[in-house]
Amino acid sequence: MKNTENMLATINSATAQQIGVMLQNNSTLVHRMVPLIMKQYHVGENGYTFLLDEDGTILYHPNRNLVMRGWNDLVPEREGLKKLLDGIALIELNGQKQYIIVTRLPLTGWYVASALPEFEVLDQLRALSRTSLLSNLGAGIILLLLVTFLLNYMLKYIPIIIKQLHRIAEGQLTEFQMVPSHDEFGQISLAIREMAHKIQASIKLIHESAFYDALTGLPNRRFLDEKLTQALQDAKRLNGNFALIFIDLDNFKWINDTRGHKFGDELLRQICSRLIGIHRDGDMMFRFGGDEFVILLQHIGSKQELEHYVERLRTAFSSQVNLFSHSYYINFSAGVVMFPDDGATEEELLKNSDMAMYHAKALGKNRIQYFSSDMISTLLEKEKLTQELRNAVLNQSMTLQYQAIVDAQTSRLYGFEALLRWSHPELGPISPDQFIPLAEEVGLIVPLGEWVLREACRACRLLQDEYQPMSVSVNVSVLQLRSPSLIDAVKHALHESGIDPKHLVLEITEGIVIENFEQSVEALRQLRAIGVRLALDDFGTGYSSLGYLKKLPIDILKLDKVFIWDLDIQSSNSKQIVGPIIDLAHNLGLNIVAEGVETKDQAEMLRAWGCDLNQGYWYSKPVSFEEIKNLLQRF
């Protein structure tokens, strides 16, 4: 049967192809050649081929009596011509059962039909051996069973795999139903699950990179923005409140610069640990950037509860940090705001907490400051003063005044201390206690200090050339002492002025030295190696540690004026303090200067106790360089 179908199909297809191409030309010659072409194609011994147009009219048939008759005349009781298209069927044709296959001609829409009598087909089938027939039949059955099995198997597991892929597409990357087999389908299912795990890990990594700080592991500023927005929405909906604490480490940049970034990174991790140590349920800590941290307190019932938490924060940083075999105190300044009293938006809360933090720094650092509306006007004034200060430094419109330092035993002039003064054309005289900390805060103190060094050394040389050898004392700030440029600045001022290094005295305070003792000592040693002399200023008002005093490479001890002002008062305890301090300085090989001498009695007592040098209004108030000439006539 199959051979018959193949034979009919092949002949019919070839005939249809050739006839269709020829009929496309639609010429008389072509129509005459069609019968000749059709006669060339025989189907078996008794078969034949005939041609029909698109309506089923017979255009050619070996039996000329059937030409121009219709298909329905041939097969009145069978299905229509189009239903037999491209298939094989057994029909009654011309009173004889025949197998027929019908093919549409290309380009014309006509049909070619090939017919083979049934008896000829049966003869061919009988010619096949029973063994071959059974073999083919068995192979067909086996193939059918195999295909059926494979289809059932695939239809069983493919839906599971499709479901896995759908879950990945929907972002559901966990709890997969797996194919329970170890074949290719099982391997595909396993690979899909592993792919989902990798996608999940990548998403987690991207999320952590975007919302968490890589160094400390704390949430970052971007995460803070989201949480702060959520906290605002919750507080407004529930008519509640929350607090924000903005923390900035004091002097961290200097630690990073002097100790190195590895040390600074480890210090930040220690800070993180201490913040986590006071964590409460609902609280969140963020690394805002650099040495800045933010604490979001979402469950604060009252101002008293906030104050209690602030005390816990202070306590957490009260002990030393041990890093690389050294111990350090961590100082920080912080600003505190509370919603809704101190701001209604994320921007206002962050800005006001930052403002409160800077206010804490302006008050001396290492403190926690609650925000108040007065800070806004203070900040505006500070911004204006900062701009005026920048202009003054740029235009070198500040001046130096000089206060005499006198030999306490002979009352002869020893030298001067250079004091920086700023008289603004509109604001008037501005106190050094106001503009010196501001210059340190905004990064102007180093260039300003270098200018003071040069001017003081230049003035000293002019006085030496015209009068007598004398010294000049210059104050050095903490940031100057930490600056790598200080050594070169001192050398340049000495070289430019030409004064002997021993006539330059650099004054530092106890707080500068004690804050970072080892680094300060090293910097002082480098300065002393140049040949300049070093003085410890305001002694007695800071740490006053005798252990530190013994280790410092200094030459002069300046006793603070608080011990001098009441020396001539009978009930004062200063008399019992000043004398022993003078003896202590001498025993350490140091010269001592008494500051703030304002009366004759004070000067006489200090001379009697063996004080080396005196400084104060008793001898001279600070004067300009031009007024020094008149002052020199008094000594």
PEGINOR-V560053 format. One record per backbone hydrogen bond with DSSP energy under -1.0 kcal/mol. NH is the residue of the N-H (numbers start at 0). CO is the residue of the C=O. Records with the same first field share a line. If there is no record, write none. Layout:
BEGIN
NH->CO, CO
END
This chain:
BEGIN
4->0
5->1
6->2
7->3
8->4
9->5
10->6
11->7
12->8
13->9
14->10
15->11
16->12
17->13
18->14
19->15
20->16
21->17
22->18
24->21
30->26
31->27
32->28
33->29
36->32
37->33
38->34
39->36
40->37
46->42
47->114
49->112
50->59
51->110
52->56
55->52
57->68
58->50
59->50
63->61
65->62
66->63
67->57
68->65
74->70
83->80
85->101
86->83
88->99
90->97
92->95
95->92
97->90
98->115
99->88
100->113
102->111
104->109
108->104
110->51
111->102
112->49
113->100
114->47
115->98
117->96
120->116
121->117
122->118
123->119
124->120
125->121
126->122
132->128
133->129
134->130
135->131
136->132
137->133
138->134
139->135
140->136
141->137
142->138
143->139
144->140
145->141
146->142
147->143
148->144
149->145
150->146
151->147
152->148
153->149
154->150
156->152
157->153
160->156
161->157
162->158
163->159
164->160
165->161
166->162
167->163
168->164
169->165
170->167
171->166
180->178
186->182
187->183
188->184
189->185
190->186
191->187
192->188
193->189
194->190
195->191
196->192
197->193
198->194
199->195
200->196
201->197
202->198
203->199
204->200
205->201
206->202
207->203
208->204
209->205
210->206
211->207
212->217
216->212
219->210
223->219
224->220
225->221
226->222
227->223
228->224
229->225
230->226
231->227
232->228
233->229
234->230
235->231
236->232
237->233
239->234
242->296
243->336
244->294
245->334
246->292
247->332
248->290
249->330
254->250
255->251
256->252
257->253
258->254
259->255
263->259
264->260
265->261
266->262
267->263
268->264
269->265
270->266
271->267
272->268
273->269
274->270
275->271
276->272
277->274
278->275
282->279
283->295
285->293
286->218
287->291
288->291
291->288
292->246
293->285
294->244
295->283
296->242
305->301
306->302
307->303
308->304
309->305
310->306
311->307
312->308
313->309
314->310
315->311
317->314
320->327
322->325
325->322
327->320
332->247
333->366
334->245
335->368
336->243
338->241
341->337
348->344
349->345
350->346
351->347
352->348
353->349
354->350
355->351
356->352
357->353
358->354
359->355
360->356
361->357
362->358
363->360
364->359
368->333
370->335
374->371
375->372
377->373
378->374
379->375
380->376
381->377
382->378
383->379
384->380
385->381
386->382
387->383
388->384
389->385
390->386
391->387
392->388
393->389
394->390
396->391
398->420
400->418
401->622
402->416
404->414
405->613
406->411
407->611
410->406
413->404
414->404
415->470
416->402
417->472
418->400
420->398
423->427
427->423
429->421
433->430
434->430
435->431
438->434
439->435
440->436
441->437
443->438
444->438
447->443
448->444
449->445
450->446
451->447
452->448
453->449
454->450
455->451
456->452
457->453
458->454
459->455
460->456
461->457
462->458
463->459
464->460
465->461
466->462
470->413
471->502
472->415
473->504
475->506
480->476
481->477
485->482
488->484
489->485
490->486
491->487
492->488
493->489
494->490
495->491
496->492
497->493
502->499
503->500
504->471
505->532
506->473
507->534
512->508
513->509
514->510
519->515
520->516
521->517
522->518
523->519
524->520
525->521
526->522
527->523
528->524
532->503
534->505
535->555
536->507
538->557
540->537
548->544
549->545
551->547
553->551
554->533
555->533
556->590
557->535
558->592
559->538
562->559
563->560
564->560
566->563
568->565
571->568
575->572
576->573
577->573
580->576
581->577
582->578
583->579
584->580
585->581
586->582
587->583
588->585
589->584
590->554
592->556
593->612
594->558
596->614
602->598
603->599
604->600
605->601
606->602
607->603
608->604
610->605
612->591
613->405
614->593
617->596
618->615
619->615
622->401
630->626
631->627
633->630
END
